[in-house]
Amino acid sequence: MKRNRSIVVIAAAITLLLSGCASSLSGDSYSRSEARQAQAVQVGTVVGTRLVQIEGTKSGLGAVTGGALGGVAGSAVGGGKGKTLATIAGAAVGVMAGAAAEEGIMRTQGVEVMVRLDDSNQTRAYVQEAKGTSFYNGQRVRITTTSSGTARVVPL
């Protein structure tokens, strides 16, 4: 009973850790390395939008954690060779479940914004996290692009 409670506490802590590692992909968020860096600026008009899914991360942390928890849970079963097999099976199932959980927890709703640029009359698509800002056809926007190619769209 005490072991099961420990597993639940560890799993809850890992879930919080994974959600705390999430970086924002919104137009209003900058990484530390992007601060105080010059960025190219373009202006354009929104010509279309659609909702998209942005995949969750697959860092391996979920798989490692799931494997460890599954191994611990499996080791609580039986004895001798049966216990060894249960530990291995628990770890294997935990790896798969942990990897799937990490990807699912980190998945987010995104928006693809199609913008006709003023300076070139080209149309480009930009994908970013949907939270915080909504876009509509005809809206004037600013696109900032870092030297590494990271771009974000914000309303003017």
C-alpha positions in Angstrom: 0.0 0.0 0.0 2.8 2.4 0.9 4.7 1.5 -2.3 1.5 2.3 -4.4 1.2 5.7 -2.7 4.9 6.4 -3.5 4.4 5.6 -7.1 1.4 7.9 -7.4 3.3 10.8 -5.7 6.3 10.2 -8.1 4.0 10.1 -11.1 2.3 13.4 -10.0 5.7 15.1 -9.5 6.8 14.0 -13.0 3.7 15.3 -14.6 4.3 18.7 -12.9 7.9 18.6 -14.0 7.0 17.9 -17.6 4.4 20.7 -17.7 6.9 23.1 -16.1 9.4 22.4 -18.9 6.9 23.6 -21.6 8.1 26.6 -23.5 5.6 28.9 -24.9 5.2 29.0 -28.7 3.0 32.1 -28.7 3.8 35.3 -30.6 4.2 37.1 -27.3 7.0 34.9 -25.9 10.7 35.2 -26.4 13.5 32.8 -25.4 16.3 34.2 -23.3 18.7 34.0 -26.2 16.4 36.1 -28.4 16.3 39.0 -26.0 18.4 42.0 -27.0 18.9 40.6 -30.5 18.1 42.6 -33.7 15.2 41.1 -35.7 14.0 41.7 -39.2 10.5 43.3 -39.2 7.9 43.0 -42.0 4.3 44.2 -42.1 1.4 42.5 -43.8 -2.2 41.6 -44.0 -3.8 38.3 -42.7 -5.4 36.5 -45.7 -6.4 33.3 -43.9 -6.1 31.3 -40.7 -6.7 27.8 -39.5 -6.4 25.9 -36.3 -3.6 23.3 -36.1 -2.1 20.9 -33.5 1.5 21.5 -32.5 3.1 18.2 -31.5 4.3 17.7 -27.9 8.0 17.2 -27.1 9.7 13.8 -27.2 12.7 14.5 -25.1 12.8 11.0 -23.6 12.1 12.2 -20.1 8.7 10.7 -20.1 10.0 7.3 -21.4 12.7 7.1 -18.8 10.4 8.1 -16.0 7.6 5.7 -17.2 10.1 2.9 -17.5 11.4 3.5 -14.0 7.9 3.6 -12.5 6.8 0.6 -14.5 9.8 -1.4 -13.3 9.1 -0.4 -9.7 5.4 -1.4 -10.1 6.4 -4.7 -11.8 8.9 -5.5 -9.1 6.0 -5.6 -6.6 4.5 -8.7 -8.3 5.4 -12.3 -7.4 8.8 -13.6 -6.6 11.8 -15.4 -8.3 11.7 -15.5 -12.1 8.1 -14.3 -12.2 9.2 -11.1 -10.4 12.0 -10.5 -12.8 9.7 -10.9 -15.8 7.1 -8.7 -14.2 9.8 -6.0 -13.6 11.0 -6.2 -17.2 7.4 -6.1 -18.6 6.5 -3.3 -16.3 9.5 -1.3 -17.4 8.7 -1.9 -21.1 5.1 -0.9 -20.8 6.1 2.1 -18.6 8.5 3.3 -21.4 5.8 3.3 -24.0 3.2 4.9 -21.7 5.6 7.5 -20.4 6.6 8.6 -23.9 3.0 8.8 -25.0 2.1 10.8 -21.8 4.9 13.3 -22.4 3.9 13.9 -26.0 0.2 14.3 -25.0 0.9 16.6 -22.0 3.1 18.8 -24.1 0.8 19.0 -27.2 -0.8 22.4 -27.8 -3.4 24.1 -29.9 -1.8 26.2 -32.7 -2.9 28.6 -35.4 -1.5 28.9 -38.9 -1.6 32.5 -40.0 -1.4 33.2 -43.8 0.0 36.7 -44.3 0.4 38.7 -47.6 3.6 40.8 -47.0 3.5 44.4 -48.0 7.1 44.7 -49.2 7.1 41.7 -51.6 3.4 40.9 -52.1 4.3 37.3 -51.2 2.0 35.2 -49.0 3.7 33.2 -46.2 2.3 30.9 -43.5 3.4 31.2 -39.9 2.5 28.7 -37.2 2.4 29.6 -33.5 0.6 28.7 -30.3 -3.0 29.9 -30.5 -3.4 31.1 -26.9 -3.6 34.8 -26.2 -4.1 36.3 -29.7 -6.7 35.8 -32.3 -6.3 36.7 -36.0 -8.9 37.5 -38.7 -8.8 38.2 -42.4 -7.9 41.7 -43.3 -6.1 42.3 -39.9 -2.8 44.2 -40.1 0.1 42.3 -38.5 3.8 42.6 -37.8 6.2 39.7 -38.4 9.5 39.6 -36.6 12.1 37.1 -37.6 15.3 36.3 -35.8 18.6 35.5 -37.5 18.0 31.8 -36.7 14.7 32.0 -38.6 12.3 32.0 -35.7 9.3 34.1 -36.7 6.3 35.4 -34.8 3.2 37.2 -35.8 1.5 39.9 -33.7 -1.3 42.3 -34.4 -0.3 45.9 -35.2 
